[in-house]
Amino acid sequence: MVTTNQLLFLVSITVFGQNVCNQKQTIELREDFKKYYDEFNVEGSFSLYEPQEDNYILYNQTQFNQPFIPASTFKILNSLIGLETGVIQDEHFVIPWDSIPRHYPNWNRDHDLKSAFQNSTVWYYQELARRVGGQQMKYWMDKANYGNADTTGGIDQFWLTGELRITPAQQIDFLKRLYNNELPFSQRSVDIVKDIMIMKDTLDYVIRAKTGWGIIDHTNTGWYVGYLETKGKVYYFANCIQSAKPNPESFIAARKEIVYRILDDLMLTNQ
């Protein structure tokens, strides 16, 4: 039912520079989700796609096609490329810690692919990218059609402080192609990455996702992107938050918590 806080309508939208017009496709605007962003004192947007209904649920629709630095959400593709090129053999492939202390204690040890993904260990993925090399990295990013596929800024920095950009719409498209095994990678590589992406695994649902946090032009951008599987259905989501001067602890929490509260609100995880 359409309420004062929900607007459901038939619409054409622009995704990846193409006009997508489908008389059955719907967009539901949920400005009431603003309360979750206000609670954490951040700006941002939320996007969810329901392929079963061909329906988008959007908060702050203006950001749907706005590009942002992907930061550590790029680890999904970085993992696929590392596996496909043979730079890393499997999720148990260890890269030794270089003994340089980092801000996050969990980073200060040897990591394999799975633990590096789960702990978002930046140095592991920087070393992975260096081993892949600029030529192969660019080739696979173009082939996967990831964001603007721009590797300017250094082989170990382009997704953190360089010129790589991706929109919430592109994040969702990439996740759809990952789920549907439509990316240009072997089934083995895809299966390994899907496994390390699991963030919540309950009797009722599974969430595969990745966080990210980058700073460009004095603006902090946070991400939580992924997909929810429940009752034989799948839902793709992208939460993108921004703040000029965030409280670090609150900003870290907001990336995930806003998503979980919205999924509860939509009765997808609170059933």
C-alpha positions in Angstrom: 0.0 0.0 0.0 1.2 3.5 -0.8 1.5 5.7 2.2 2.6 9.3 2.7 6.1 8.1 3.2 6.1 5.7 0.2 5.7 6.7 -3.4 5.3 3.8 -5.8 5.2 4.5 -9.5 6.2 3.4 -13.0 9.2 5.2 -14.2 12.2 5.1 -16.5 15.6 5.5 -14.8 19.1 6.1 -16.0 21.7 3.4 -15.1 25.3 3.4 -16.4 24.4 6.2 -18.9 21.6 4.2 -20.5 17.9 5.0 -20.2 16.2 1.9 -18.8 12.4 2.0 -19.4 10.3 -0.9 -18.3 6.6 -0.5 -17.8 6.7 -3.2 -15.1 9.7 -1.8 -13.3 8.9 0.3 -10.2 10.7 2.6 -7.9 9.7 3.1 -4.3 11.0 6.3 -2.7 11.4 6.0 1.1 12.2 9.4 2.5 11.3 8.1 5.9 14.6 6.3 5.9 16.2 9.7 6.5 15.8 9.1 10.3 18.4 6.4 10.3 21.0 8.7 8.7 20.1 11.6 11.0 20.6 9.2 14.0 24.2 8.7 13.0 24.7 12.3 11.9 25.6 11.5 8.3 24.4 12.2 4.8 23.9 9.4 2.3 21.6 7.2 0.3 20.2 3.7 0.3 19.4 1.6 -2.7 17.8 -1.9 -2.8 16.8 -3.9 -5.8 14.3 -6.7 -5.7 14.7 -8.7 -8.9 11.7 -10.8 -8.2 9.4 -7.8 -8.4 11.7 -5.7 -10.6 11.5 -3.0 -8.0 13.9 -0.5 -6.6 13.6 0.9 -3.1 15.6 4.2 -2.9 16.3 6.8 -0.3 17.9 10.0 -1.6 17.5 9.0 -5.3 19.8 11.8 -6.4 22.8 9.8 -5.3 21.8 6.6 -7.2 24.0 7.6 -10.2 26.5 9.7 -8.4 30.1 8.3 -8.4 32.1 7.8 -5.2 35.5 6.3 -4.4 34.8 2.5 -3.8 37.4 2.1 -1.1 37.4 -1.4 0.4 34.3 -2.5 -1.5 36.8 -2.9 -4.3 38.1 -5.9 -2.4 35.3 -8.0 -3.9 36.7 -7.5 -7.4 40.3 -7.4 -6.2 39.8 -10.9 -4.7 38.3 -12.2 -8.0 41.2 -10.8 -10.0 43.8 -12.2 -7.6 42.3 -15.7 -7.8 41.7 -15.6 -11.6 45.3 -14.5 -12.4 46.7 -17.2 -10.0 48.4 -14.6 -7.9 46.6 -16.2 -5.0 45.6 -19.9 -5.1 42.6 -19.9 -2.7 41.0 -18.4 0.3 43.8 -19.9 2.5 46.7 -18.1 0.6 48.8 -16.3 3.2 50.7 -13.1 2.7 53.1 -12.5 5.6 52.7 -9.3 7.6 55.5 -6.8 6.9 55.8 -6.1 10.6 54.7 -2.4 10.1 52.2 -1.6 12.8 48.9 -0.3 11.5 46.1 1.6 13.3 43.8 -1.5 13.5 45.3 -4.3 15.7 43.7 -7.0 13.7 45.8 -6.1 10.7 49.0 -6.6 12.5 49.6 -10.3 11.7 49.8 -12.7 8.8 46.6 -12.9 6.8 45.1 -15.2 4.3 42.5 -14.1 1.7 39.5 -14.9 3.9 40.7 -13.2 7.1 42.0 -10.2 5.1 38.5 -9.8 3.5 36.7 -10.2 6.8 39.0 -7.8 8.6 39.3 -5.4 5.6 43.1 -5.6 5.8 44.2 -2.9 3.4 47.9 -3.9 3.3 47.1 -7.5 2.2 45.0 -6.2 -0.8 47.7 -3.6 -1.7 50.3 -6.3 -1.9 47.8 -8.5 -3.9 47.3 -5.6 -6.3 51.1 -5.1 -6.7 51.5 -8.7 -7.5 48.7 -8.6 -10.1 50.4 -5.6 -11.7 48.9 -2.6 -13.5 48.4 -4.2 -16.9 46.5 -7.2 -15.7 44.5 -5.2 -13.2 43.3 -2.7 -15.8 42.5 -5.6 -18.2 40.3 -7.4 -15.7 38.6 -4.2 -14.5 37.6 -3.3 -18.0 36.5 -6.8 -18.7 34.3 -6.8 -15.6 33.0 -3.3 -16.4 33.6 -2.1 -12.9 32.7 1.5 -12.2 34.8 3.9 -14.4 37.6 1.3 -14.4 40.2 4.1 -13.8 43.4 2.8 -12.2 45.0 6.3 -12.0 46.7 7.0 -8.7 49.0 4.0 -8.2 48.5 0.3 -8.4 48.1 0.0 -4.6 46.1 3.3 -4.1 43.7 3.8 -7.0 40.7 2.4 -5.2 41.6 4.3 -1.9 42.8 7.7 -2.9 43.0 7.5 -6.7 40.5 8.1 -9.5 38.4 4.9 -9.4 34.8 5.8 -8.9 31.6 3.8 -8.7 27.9 4.7 -8.3 25.3 2.9 -6.1 23.6 1.8 -9.3 26.9 0.3 -10.5 27.5 -1.4 -7.2 24.1 -3.1 -7.4 24.7 -4.1 -11.1 28.1 -5.6 -10.2 26.6 -7.6 -7.3 23.8 -8.9 -9.6 26.3 -10.1 -12.1 28.3 -11.7 -9.3 25.3 -13.5 -7.9 24.1 -14.7 -11.4 27.6 -15.9 -12.3 27.7 -13.4 -15.2 31.2 -11.9 -14.5 34.2 -12.9 -16.6 35.7 -15.2 -14.0 35.8 -18.9 -13.4 33.1 -20.6 -11.3 35.8 -21.5 -8.8 36.9 -17.9 -8.3 33.4 -16.7 -8.0 32.5 -19.5 -5.5 35.5 -18.7 -3.3 34.6 -15.0 -3.2 31.0 -15.6 -2.4 32.1 -17.8 0.5 34.4 -15.1 2.0 31.7 -12.5 1.6 29.4 -14.1 4.1 28.8 -11.6 7.0 25.7 -13.1 8.5 24.5 -16.7 8.2 21.3 -17.5 10.1 18.5 -20.1 9.8 16.4 -17.5 7.9 18.8 -15.6 5.8 22.4 -15.1 4.6 24.0 -11.7 3.9 27.1 -11.5 1.7 28.6 -8.0 1.8 31.6 -5.7 2.1 32.3 -2.4 3.9 34.4 0.5 2.7 35.7 3.9 3.9 37.6 6.4 1.8 38.4 10.1 2.1 38.5 12.3 -1.0 38.5 16.1 -1.0 38.0 16.2 2.8 34.8 14.1 2.5 34.6 10.7 4.2 32.6 8.2 2.2 31.4 5.0 3.7 29.9 1.9 2.0 28.1 -1.3 2.9 27.2 -3.2 -0.3 26.0 -6.7 -0.8 23.0 -9.0 -1.1 20.6 -10.8 1.1 19.3 -14.3 0.4 16.1 -15.4 2.1 13.2 -17.8 1.4 14.5 -18.5 -2.1 14.7 -14.8 -3.0 17.6 -12.3 -3.3 17.8 -8.6 -2.5 20.8 -6.4 -3.6 21.7 -3.3 -1.5 24.1 -0.4 -1.4 24.4 2.0 1.5 26.6 5.0 0.8 27.2 7.6 3.6 29.2 10.8 3.7 30.5 13.1 6.4 33.0 15.9 6.4 34.0 15.5 10.1 32.7 12.2 11.3 32.9 10.6 14.7 35.0 7.5 13.7 33.2 5.0 15.9 29.8 6.2 14.8 30.8 6.4 11.2 32.1 2.9 11.2 28.9 1.6 12.8 26.6 3.6 10.5 27.7 1.8 7.3 26.2 -1.5 8.5 23.6 -0.5 11.1 21.6 1.7 8.7 21.3 -1.3 6.3 20.3 -3.7 9.1 17.7 -1.4 10.4 16.3 -0.8 6.9 16.2 -4.5 6.2 14.3 -5.0 9.5 12.0 -2.1 8.6 11.2 -3.9 5.3 10.6 -7.1 7.1 13.3 -8.9 5.2 15.4 -10.0 8.3 12.8 -9.4 11.0 10.3 -12.1 10.2 
